[in-house]
């Protein structure tokens, strides 16, 4: 299990270590304790849900627009992510909804198959996710390096900040993260020449500052979410004469529902549709469960039940597909906001879906008062918390190899996309682990007429160049005898074994005397007796030229009995 999920526990001597059913802390006793193992504070859960709602609302709309579908479909998916996925006990604080990581794939699918066909694809993707959870394939995502998780968070946070800098100024982002970063100087120039853009930007900046300093406010004032305060300020400023900043616009939610019909289900005969279903399933599942690993690192509450969470995600996507809405995944920005707002139970993430539904259905005119730049400021603050620049020097000090994995993951996500970055980060982590597991210690020295090579540790193909260098160095010493002692090697893979045996045969063919001591019970080298050596000074102690050889006695004892292994001293008579 990776460090992202393991939590050290101490216990007094002689006391048993107890845990809950999911391997976490011991479940709390009944009486004033919520499902998350902490005292339930309903007021705190409600305020946290409002913060998540304010973060989720612009994301739902923005992802829908980026996906090429009506904005209302994004809100419907956000509602399902809260009321359906949020109510299931897979994860406690992780928040689900439409995700930017799937926007490009959704846009491509809509362009190729149409908005109506999107519902069928999402529906069957959800069913497949439920099947994967039932057969318990969700836990495979727990084996994730901490460096990859931190790199993923930073790779999400950095582009989020740059992308939201544009709506903070009532402008449209150019596109992909690299383009957004490159366009920042031009954005600043436009802000300085446009008074309305400057007002919008100042509202966003005020929101960011409040998000950082609000918790330092005295008394009960700090219990009010900073985002809610910023929204109030934004609404007041937007209502002033002469101020013309962009505000949220939401249409009829029910009219946007598109239930798939027989014509859409007939499209399942198309190979391209089947491919799209499998692609959505893999990417949505991976993104949700990778996010679960990241969110688990943000809090000390109950860990995610991966298989249950995968079933929950599948249930959400199944309902979203029936309504013709966007696919649902867990989203780091919303989940991070939920944790930072102090949520402790599933109530906050479930309530955020209720707020989305209530405001979109009953109070769309209230949403129309909220400046977009304020919500963009909330997201910039969330992006900074995800990016967490202080984690990079900390990782550098702790482990430079893991720092490299973390940095690679971040850069690849920024340059490409979330899934590609995580996969490359995982590959980098595996390579790093393989290199560290393959630690081979090689000592070389010459004694009299013998060139000696002693190896210990794990000799694998990753260390083959070092092994070859040592063997060639022994051969180049010009000594008539070579001794290869591999008895300290705990693992010798086929590549290294083959190289050593070929070298031994080659040198013996050239007339050199090569003594080979192989590791482990399966030794391939028979006992070797070389030319007689001078007798030792004392018959009870081997002389300086005494030779140690491995003697395999298995042929004497048979294959079905324990065999003895020993080294014998061979001396001259």
Secondary structure, 3 states (H helix, E strand, C coil): CCCCCCCCCCCCCCCCCCCCCCCCCCCCCCCCECCCCCECCHHHHHHHHHHHHHHHHHHHHHHHHHHCCCHHHHHHHHHHHHHCHHHCCCCCCCCEECCHHHHHHHHHHHHHHCHHHHHHHHHHHHHHHHHHHHCCCHHHHHCCCHHHHHHHHHHHHHHHHHHHHHHHCCCCCCCCHHHHHHCHHHHHHHHHHCHHHHHHHHHHHHHHHHHHHHHHCCHHHHHCCHHHHHHHHHHHHHCCCCCCCCECCCCCCHHHCCCCCHHHHHHHHCHHHHHHHHHHHHHHHHHHHHHHHHHHCCCCCCCCCHHHHHHHHHHHHHHHHHCCCCCCEECHHHHHHHHHCCCCCCHHHHHHHHHHHHHHHHCHHHHCCCEHHHHHHHHHHHHHHHHCCHHHHHHHHHCHHHHHHHHHHHHHHHHCCHHHHHHHHHHHHHHHHHHHHCCEEEEEEEECCEEEEEEEEEECHHHHHHHHHHHHHHHHCCCCEEEEEEEEEEEECHHHHHHHHHHHHHHHHCCCEEEEECCCCCCCCCCCCCCCCCCCCCCCCCCCCCEEEEEECHHHHCCCCCCCEEEEEECCC
